[in-house]
Amino acid sequence: MSCIAIQTSGLSRSFGAVHAVDDVSLQVPTGTIFGFLGPNGSGKTTTIRLLLGLLEPDRGSATVLGFDTRKDADSIRQRTGALLEHAGLYERLSAEDNLEFYARVWQMPASTRQERVKELLTHLGLWERRSEQVGTWSRGMKQKLAVARTMLHRPDLIFLDEPTAGLDPVASAALRQDLTSLADKEGVTVFLTTHNLPEAEAVCDQVGVIRQGRLLAVDTPSGLRDHAGGRKVEVAGSGFNPEVLSELRQRPEVADAAAQNGNLIISLQGDEPVAPLVRLLVESGCEIEEVRKGAASLEAAFLALMEREA
């Protein structure tokens, strides 16, 4: 199998005057969890539909698992799983019967159907409740079963469109944990759309940020954080006057310096050491009580990209 699961070049799709996907070029490595981040209406779902061959692009091209989305859409859909807007579950059936039905749709041999259904339900903590009618379940349990449905035929790649939307924090965390462990066990590539930044930071190996159809950045979560401001240093103390701030801002390793709530917040470029800055503060007459180092969150990086491209 190729080391690239998804590749697009100039992929574009418009609906009237709306450029839903606008000149998107990206690569998703095989075996990774790729997070496609963006606000509602940014083009995430349209991108998935283009990659599955459910929509034709106006311009550009895309390959999924080596297949062209224009010519080989059936081959792509046979080798992928997808959880889009709807869970695709029959609520009057039991969990076991739901998966048995889809296993027959995928023409899985009878000798392996039951074993695969048990394997997935057990991994997701649903085996003991396999005989219950799905309509009686919580939304979180239904989403787990929907993920099992996408994995049933052992696809090489799965598309998950906002899988934790509408779930409470406990259910979201449980689904994320199950998803990452299942993806690792199965060796599957995951293309995950979300506007939940902590979720992306927790599970994704690589992320892409899209806004109004345009791809703004593709990087690892840590790389995106560094690009948007890198590490931050919070200094507790006193004497952080305008002259000190001006002197700090002239340093090449400092992206910004500001006094907030009586403390000093320094945004750093790259991985330069902090000790010279602390020495500068002391020599300038500042009183230093504590120095705390940290990193910009993915949420901060995302918001910075949104503001920069507004």
Number of C-alpha atoms within 10 A of each C-alpha: 8 9 12 17 22 21 21 20 15 16 22 24 23 15 9 7 6 11 16 21 28 23 18 21 17 17 17 23 18 20 19 21 25 26 28 26 26 24 15 12 13 21 24 26 22 20 24 21 17 21 27 26 23 16 16 15 22 14 14 15 21 24 23 24 20 17 17 19 26 18 11 15 19 14 17 23 19 12 15 22 24 24 21 17 12 10 18 17 19 15 15 13 16 19 28 21 18 22 28 20 15 18 21 12 10 13 11 16 10 11 8 10 21 15 10 20 22 17 14 21 21 14 13 21 14 18 16 10 15 20 13 17 17 23 15 12 14 11 18 20 20 19 24 24 26 24 25 23 26 22 23 21 20 15 19 21 27 23 24 22 20 19 25 22 15 11 16 11 10 9 18 18 15 15 21 18 15 17 20 16 14 18 19 14 9 14 16 20 24 28 23 23 26 21 20 15 18 11 15 24 18 13 18 19 18 22 25 21 24 25 22 19 24 20 21 17 16 21 15 17 25 19 15 25 21 21 18 20 22 21 22 22 18 19 22 17 15 15 17 21 14 11 10 17 18 13 13 20 16 12 12 10 18 19 18 18 21 20 16 9 8 13 18 21 20 25 23 24 18 14 10 12 10 15 9 10 15 15 11 14 20 13 10 15 13 17 15 16 9 10 14 10 12 11 16 20 21 20 18 16 21 23 13 16 19 16 8 9 10 8
